[in-house]
Amino acid sequence: MSHNRVVHRRRSGTALAARPEPSIATAVRADMPAASELNPKGWNRILVAVDPGPSARQALEVAVSMADRLHARLAMVYVVDCAETQQAQLPRLTDTMLSKLAADGRQWCANLAVEVHATQASQFVRIGDPAVEILAVAREWQAEIIVMGNHGLTHTGRFFLGNTVETVVRDAGCPVMTVPPGVK
């Protein structure tokens, strides 16, 4: 079934001629929307960064909802940030300790996926700098959008994203959606 649509575009005040748009999907039913109408942005791969904070959980809930509505694939990335322990002047983490932290991260991601009904989501657990690892997973997995929680406002009322979010927003090769606290 082919639909003809009138498309009007303006350039410098002139309208382009209307052209029939070719059908991009064969409809099973007359009321079935075309694929482009289900997902107008074309986002088929949504990557969401998760950590134990409340804003990351909200970001995951938003990403799950987006993936459901857009019929897109979803992946979660959790990063064991060993740089924090180095800055706190704690002893260096051994390979055994890092492996244990990564295993704990995988289990935590699996539990969180069950809680928010995202059991079909791919899961990536990395060790290193969170911004660097999130960007690496986004490139490797070919994410078309990254969803992340942010901190919201500081005590002085200024908007604050956080270093990791700021770096990802600045350096990502795809759009980044930040989810402020309190969004459902």
C-alpha positions in Angstrom: 0.0 0.0 0.0 1.5 3.3 -1.0 0.7 6.6 0.6 1.2 10.0 -1.1 2.2 12.7 1.2 2.5 16.4 0.4 5.8 17.7 1.6 6.3 21.5 1.8 9.8 22.9 2.4 10.7 26.5 2.5 13.9 28.0 1.4 14.2 31.8 1.2 10.5 32.2 1.3 9.7 29.9 -1.6 7.8 26.6 -1.3 9.1 23.6 -3.1 6.7 21.5 -5.2 4.9 18.7 -3.5 6.1 15.3 -4.4 4.7 11.9 -3.6 6.8 10.2 -1.0 7.7 6.5 -1.7 6.4 4.0 0.7 9.1 2.7 3.0 7.1 -0.2 4.4 4.5 -2.6 3.2 1.6 -2.3 5.6 -0.1 -5.4 6.8 -3.1 -3.3 7.9 -4.3 0.0 6.6 -3.8 1.8 10.0 -0.3 0.4 10.6 2.3 3.2 10.7 5.3 3.2 8.5 8.7 2.4 10.2 9.8 6.1 9.9 6.6 7.1 11.9 7.4 4.7 14.7 11.0 6.0 15.1 11.3 9.4 13.3 14.8 10.0 14.6 16.0 6.6 13.4 17.5 5.7 16.8 17.8 2.0 16.9 20.6 1.7 19.4 20.2 3.4 22.8 23.1 3.3 25.2 22.4 4.3 28.9 25.2 4.8 31.4 24.3 3.4 34.8 25.8 3.7 38.3 24.3 3.2 41.8 23.1 6.9 42.0 19.4 7.8 41.7 19.8 10.0 38.6 21.3 7.0 36.7 18.3 4.8 37.6 16.0 7.5 36.3 18.0 7.7 33.1 17.7 4.0 32.7 13.9 4.2 33.2 13.7 6.9 30.5 16.0 4.9 28.2 13.8 1.7 28.7 10.7 3.8 27.8 12.4 5.2 24.7 13.5 1.8 23.6 10.0 0.4 24.0 8.4 3.2 22.1 11.0 3.3 19.3 11.4 -0.4 19.0 15.1 0.1 19.6 17.9 -2.0 21.0 19.1 -1.0 24.5 22.5 -1.4 26.1 23.6 -0.5 29.6 27.2 0.5 30.5 28.6 0.4 34.0 32.1 1.6 34.7 34.2 0.6 37.7 36.0 3.9 38.4 39.3 2.9 39.8 40.6 6.5 39.5 38.5 7.5 42.5 40.5 5.2 44.8 43.8 6.4 43.4 42.7 10.1 44.1 41.7 9.1 47.6 45.2 7.8 48.1 44.0 4.3 48.9 46.2 1.4 48.0 46.3 0.4 44.4 43.7 -2.0 43.3 45.0 -5.4 42.4 43.8 -7.4 39.4 41.9 -9.7 41.8 40.1 -6.7 43.4 39.3 -5.2 40.0 37.9 -8.5 38.8 35.7 -8.7 41.9 34.5 -5.2 41.4 33.7 -5.9 37.7 31.8 -9.1 38.7 29.9 -7.1 41.3 29.1 -4.6 38.6 27.8 -7.2 36.3 25.5 -8.7 39.0 24.3 -5.2 40.0 23.5 -4.4 36.3 21.6 -7.7 35.9 19.6 -7.0 39.1 18.8 -3.5 37.9 17.8 -4.7 34.5 15.2 -7.1 36.1 13.9 -4.3 38.4 13.2 -1.9 35.5 12.1 -4.6 33.0 15.1 -4.2 30.7 16.2 -7.9 30.7 16.8 -7.8 26.9 19.3 -5.0 27.3 22.9 -5.7 26.5 25.3 -5.0 29.3 28.8 -3.7 29.3 31.0 -3.5 32.4 34.3 -1.7 32.0 37.1 -0.6 34.3 38.7 2.8 34.0 37.7 6.4 33.6 33.9 6.6 33.2 33.8 9.2 30.5 36.4 7.4 28.4 34.8 4.0 28.8 31.3 5.3 28.1 32.5 6.9 24.9 34.4 3.8 23.9 31.4 1.5 24.4 29.2 4.0 22.4 31.7 3.8 19.5 32.1 0.0 19.6 28.4 -0.7 20.0 27.6 2.0 17.5 25.1 3.8 19.8 22.9 6.3 18.1 22.0 8.2 21.3 23.5 8.1 24.8 21.2 8.6 27.9 22.8 9.7 31.2 21.6 11.0 34.5 22.8 14.4 35.7 23.1 16.0 39.0 20.7 18.9 38.4 21.2 22.1 40.4 24.0 22.8 42.9 23.3 24.4 46.3 23.8 27.8 44.7 21.1 27.1 42.1 23.6 26.7 39.2 23.0 23.9 36.7 25.6 21.1 37.2 26.1 18.1 35.0 29.2 16.6 36.5 32.6 16.0 34.9 31.7 12.6 33.4 28.5 13.9 31.8 30.2 17.1 30.5 33.0 15.1 28.9 30.5 12.7 27.2 28.3 15.5 26.0 31.3 17.3 24.6 33.1 14.3 23.0 30.3 12.0 21.9 29.8 11.2 18.2 26.0 11.0 18.7 23.4 12.9 20.6 23.5 12.7 24.4 20.3 13.0 26.5 20.8 14.0 30.1 18.0 13.2 32.6 17.8 15.5 35.6 16.7 14.2 39.0 13.0 13.8 39.5 12.1 12.9 35.9 9.9 9.9 35.5 
